[in-house]
Amino acid sequence: MQAWILDQSPGSYRFGSVEAPPVGPTDVRVRPVASALNHMDLWLTRARPRPHLPHVPGCDVAGVIDSLGVDVSGFEIGQEVVINPAVCPLDMVVAHGDDAPMYPGLEIVGEQRWGGHGELVTVPARNVVPRPAGRSWAECAAFPLATLTAYRMLRRGRLRAGERVLIVGVGGGVSMAALALATMMGARVHVTSRDEAKMARALAMGATEAHDSAGPFPAGFDLVIESVGPATWEASLRALKPGGRLVVCGGTSGPVVEVNLPRLFFKQYEIIGSTMGSYGEFATVVDLVEQGLDIAVDTEMDLSDYPEALARLEAGDQMGKIVLHHR
């Protein structure tokens, strides 16, 4: 099959031929119609982490079923589907339910597993769901990873209607999904950005207020959603009210932060890590998408334009997801 391929890490992608992924007895193979970018596409080229090589990137995929494993039922060849990018071992799901992503064996499509920036991608049948009705291919490719991640962050942060939420660094997929979800859940949502156009877009999507990411941020928030890291960490902690919760899923500005311990325990803050989501959480996300959840698509490009799409992602110019269409 033809795909974007990473031969070395650190390294860069090339478009070429690679053997098609096999289909195991309980697998479904999908021919992508659209796939979307994530920061993982960039991190893999810097060995953060180093994938098994050669590697095909692409965490977000929507497409048509190409082949079914011999033990798979309930799906048909040619059916339009969306892939859940969080692959948890069945024994972890049985043992831990919605907390399965915390335990060993979690794999992410496009990271530990081959992804969707190519002609075919194979996943366990449990990671395939019917394409949500009424949503475009671009929207279906844009929501899986970011919206699943954002939903779990809000759930682990115990968001309640009426609470004040600060979403740091609005513009990326997770932050835009968190804005849509928190607004739907009845929160009063504030956002930060260094870009006036992004702040204006967030306000139009339902944010109550927008603030410059250079800080300082307003104080008194029940919940802060963080994915930027060291560049905003101190301001994010100071924005919490006593007993407030900060949920973090990544660090686009770096992996290391400092915490003032006296402030942490005197203010009784909670710092909560969150990664991906469970099968039950993904089912909820799909249901919300079918109900009309806002999905922010920044740019739609051709699969052949992947290098240009990566450059836009790295520059941080996007407002939502960058989607690649497969011809």
C-alpha positions in Angstrom: 0.0 0.0 0.0 1.0 3.7 -0.3 1.5 5.7 2.9 3.5 8.3 4.6 6.3 6.4 6.3 8.9 7.1 9.0 12.0 5.1 8.4 14.2 6.6 11.2 13.4 8.5 14.4 14.6 11.2 14.7 13.8 11.6 11.0 11.3 12.8 8.5 8.4 11.2 6.6 8.4 10.0 3.0 5.6 8.9 0.8 6.1 5.4 -0.6 5.2 1.8 -0.6 4.9 -0.4 2.5 3.4 -3.8 3.1 -0.3 -3.6 3.9 -1.2 -4.3 7.6 -2.4 -7.9 8.1 -5.9 -8.7 9.4 -6.1 -10.9 12.5 -9.1 -13.0 13.4 -10.7 -10.3 15.6 -9.5 -7.3 13.5 -11.1 -4.9 11.1 -9.1 -3.3 8.3 -10.3 0.2 7.2 -9.6 2.2 4.0 -9.3 5.8 5.3 -11.4 8.4 3.6 -10.0 11.1 5.9 -7.4 11.3 8.6 -6.3 14.1 10.9 -3.1 15.4 12.4 -2.1 15.5 16.0 1.1 16.7 17.8 2.0 13.0 17.9 2.8 13.2 14.2 5.6 15.7 15.0 6.8 14.1 18.2 7.5 10.8 16.5 9.9 12.4 14.1 11.9 13.6 17.2 11.9 10.2 19.0 9.4 11.4 21.6 8.6 8.5 21.6 10.5 6.4 19.1 8.1 4.1 17.3 8.7 0.7 15.9 10.1 1.3 12.4 9.1 1.6 9.7 6.1 3.5 11.0 2.9 4.9 9.4 1.5 7.9 11.4 -2.0 9.2 11.8 -4.0 8.8 15.1 -7.4 9.9 13.7 -9.2 7.9 11.0 -12.6 7.8 9.4 -13.2 5.5 6.4 -14.7 2.4 4.9 -14.3 -1.2 6.0 -12.0 -3.1 3.6 -11.7 -6.5 5.3 -13.0 -8.4 8.4 -11.3 -11.0 10.5 -12.8 -14.4 10.5 -14.2 -14.0 14.1 -15.7 -10.5 13.6 -19.5 -10.1 13.4 -21.7 -7.0 13.4 -19.9 -5.2 10.6 -19.9 -5.3 6.8 -17.4 -4.7 4.1 -18.0 -1.2 2.7 -19.5 0.1 6.0 -18.6 3.7 6.9 -16.8 3.8 10.3 -14.7 5.8 12.7 -11.7 4.4 14.6 -11.3 4.8 18.3 -7.6 5.5 18.6 -7.2 4.1 22.2 -6.6 0.4 22.1 -6.8 -1.2 25.5 -6.2 -4.9 26.2 -9.4 -6.8 26.9 -8.1 -8.1 30.3 -7.5 -4.5 31.4 -11.0 -3.4 30.3 -12.5 -6.3 32.2 -10.5 -5.6 35.3 -10.6 -1.8 35.4 -13.4 -0.6 33.2 -13.2 3.1 32.4 -9.8 3.2 34.1 -8.3 0.7 31.7 -6.2 3.5 30.0 -4.2 3.9 33.2 -2.9 0.3 33.1 -0.2 -1.5 31.0 -1.0 -2.3 27.4 -2.6 0.9 26.2 -1.7 1.5 22.6 -2.6 4.5 20.4 -3.3 4.2 16.7 -0.6 6.2 15.0 1.9 5.9 17.9 2.5 2.3 19.1 0.3 1.0 16.2 0.4 1.9 12.6 -1.9 4.8 11.8 -4.2 6.2 9.1 -2.0 8.4 6.9 -2.0 5.7 4.2 -4.3 3.5 2.2 -5.2 0.9 4.9 -5.2 0.6 8.7 -6.0 -2.4 10.9 -7.4 -2.2 14.5 -9.3 -4.6 16.8 -13.0 -4.8 16.0 -13.8 -3.2 19.4 -12.1 0.0 18.2 -14.5 0.5 15.2 -17.8 2.3 15.5 -20.3 3.3 12.8 -19.8 6.7 11.3 -22.0 9.2 13.2 -25.0 10.2 11.1 -25.1 13.7 9.6 -21.4 14.5 10.1 -18.9 15.2 7.3 -15.9 13.0 6.7 -13.7 15.8 7.9 -15.6 16.1 11.2 -15.5 12.3 11.7 -11.8 12.3 11.2 -11.3 15.3 13.5 -13.1 14.3 16.7 -11.8 10.9 17.9 -8.5 11.5 19.7 -9.0 15.1 20.7 -12.6 14.9 21.9 -12.0 11.6 23.7 -9.0 13.1 25.5 -10.9 16.3 26.4 -13.9 14.4 27.6 -11.9 12.2 29.9 -10.1 15.3 31.2 -13.4 17.0 32.1 -14.7 13.8 33.7 -11.6 13.2 35.8 -11.7 16.9 36.7 -15.3 16.3 37.9 -16.7 19.3 36.0 -20.2 20.4 37.1 -22.6 22.7 35.4 -22.1 26.3 36.5 -18.4 25.9 37.4 -15.7 28.2 36.1 -13.3 26.5 33.7 -10.1 27.9 32.2 -8.8 26.3 29.0 -5.2 27.2 28.4 -3.9 27.6 24.9 -7.1 27.4 22.9 -6.6 26.5 19.2 -5.4 22.9 19.3 -7.6 19.9 18.9 -7.9 19.0 22.6 -8.5 22.6 23.8 -11.1 23.2 21.1 -12.9 20.0 22.0 -12.7 20.9 25.7 -14.4 24.2 24.9 -17.2 22.6 23.0 -17.7 19.9 25.7 -17.5 22.2 28.7 -19.9 24.7 27.1 -22.4 21.9 26.3 -22.0 20.7 30.0 -23.1 24.1 31.3 -19.8 25.5 32.5 -18.7 29.1 32.3 -15.6 28.7 30.1 -12.7 31.1 29.8 -9.8 30.5 27.3 -6.3 31.8 26.8 -4.4 32.5 23.6 -1.7 34.8 22.2 -3.7 35.2 19.0 -6.6 37.7 18.8 -8.3 35.8 16.0 -8.3 32.6 18.1 -9.7 34.4 21.1 -12.5 35.9 18.9 -13.3 32.4 17.4 -13.5 30.9 20.9 -15.9 33.6 22.1 -18.0 33.0 19.0 -18.1 29.3 20.0 -19.4 30.1 23.5 -16.5 31.0 25.7 -17.4 33.6 28.3 -14.1 35.5 28.2 -10.7 35.2 26.5 -7.3 36.2 28.0 -3.8 36.6 26.7 -1.7 33.5 27.3 1.2 35.7 28.4 -0.7 36.0 31.7 -1.3 36.5 34.4 -4.6 34.8 34.2 -7.7 35.7 36.3 -8.1 33.7 39.5 -10.8 31.7 41.1 -11.3 28.9 38.6 -12.8 25.6 39.8 -11.0 23.7 37.0 -8.1 24.4 34.7 -7.5 22.4 31.5 -3.7 22.3 30.7 -1.9 20.9 27.7 0.8 23.6 27.2 3.2 22.8 30.1 6.1 24.9 31.4 5.2 28.1 29.4 1.9 28.5 31.2 2.1 26.1 34.2 2.7 28.7 37.0 -0.1 31.0 35.7 -2.4 28.0 35.4 -1.8 27.0 39.1 -2.3 30.6 40.3 -5.6 30.7 38.4 -7.1 28.0 40.6 -9.4 28.8 43.6 -8.6 27.1 46.9 -9.3 23.4 46.4 -9.4 23.8 42.6 -8.4 21.1 40.1 -5.9 21.2 37.3 -6.1 18.5 34.7 -3.1 18.0 32.4 -2.8 15.8 29.3 0.4 17.0 27.7 3.1 19.6 27.4 3.5 21.2 24.0 6.1 23.7 25.4 8.2 21.0 27.2 8.0 18.0 29.6 9.3 19.5 32.9 7.5 21.9 35.3 8.1 23.0 38.8 5.5 23.0 41.6 5.6 25.3 44.7 4.8 22.7 47.3 3.6 25.1 50.1 1.2 26.7 47.7 0.0 23.3 46.6 -0.8 22.0 50.0 -1.9 25.2 51.6 -4.3 25.9 48.8 -5.2 22.2 48.6 -5.0 22.1 44.9 -5.5 18.9 42.9 -3.2 18.1 40.0 -4.7 15.3 37.8 -3.0 13.6 34.9 -5.2 12.3 32.1 -4.5 10.3 28.9 -6.8 9.2 26.1 -10.0 7.5 27.3 -12.0 4.3 27.7 -14.3 2.4 25.4 -17.3 3.6 27.4 -16.1 7.2 27.3 -15.6 6.9 23.5 -19.2 5.7 23.2 -20.3 8.8 25.1 -18.3 11.0 22.8 -19.8 9.4 19.7 -23.2 9.9 21.1 -22.5 13.6 21.8 -21.2 14.0 18.2 -24.4 12.5 16.9 -26.3 15.0 19.0 -24.5 17.9 17.3 -21.4 18.6 19.4 -19.3 21.3 17.7 -16.2 19.9 16.0 -13.6 22.5 15.1 -12.0 21.7 11.7 -9.3 24.2 10.8 -8.1 23.1 7.4 -8.9 20.4 4.9 -6.0 19.3 2.7 -5.1 16.4 0.4 -3.1 13.5 1.8 -0.3 14.5 -0.6 0.0 17.8 1.3 1.0 16.2 4.6 4.3 18.1 4.8 2.5 21.4 4.5 0.0 20.2 7.1 2.8 19.3 9.5 4.3 22.8 9.0 1.0 24.4 9.9 0.6 22.3 13.0 4.2 23.0 14.1 3.7 26.7 13.6 0.6 26.6 15.9 -1.5 28.5 13.4 -4.4 26.0 13.5 -7.8 26.6 15.1 -9.0 23.1 15.5 -8.0 20.0 13.5 -6.1 19.7 10.3 -7.7 17.0 8.2 -6.3 15.1 5.2 -8.6 13.8 2.5 -7.6 10.5 0.8 -8.5 10.2 -2.9 
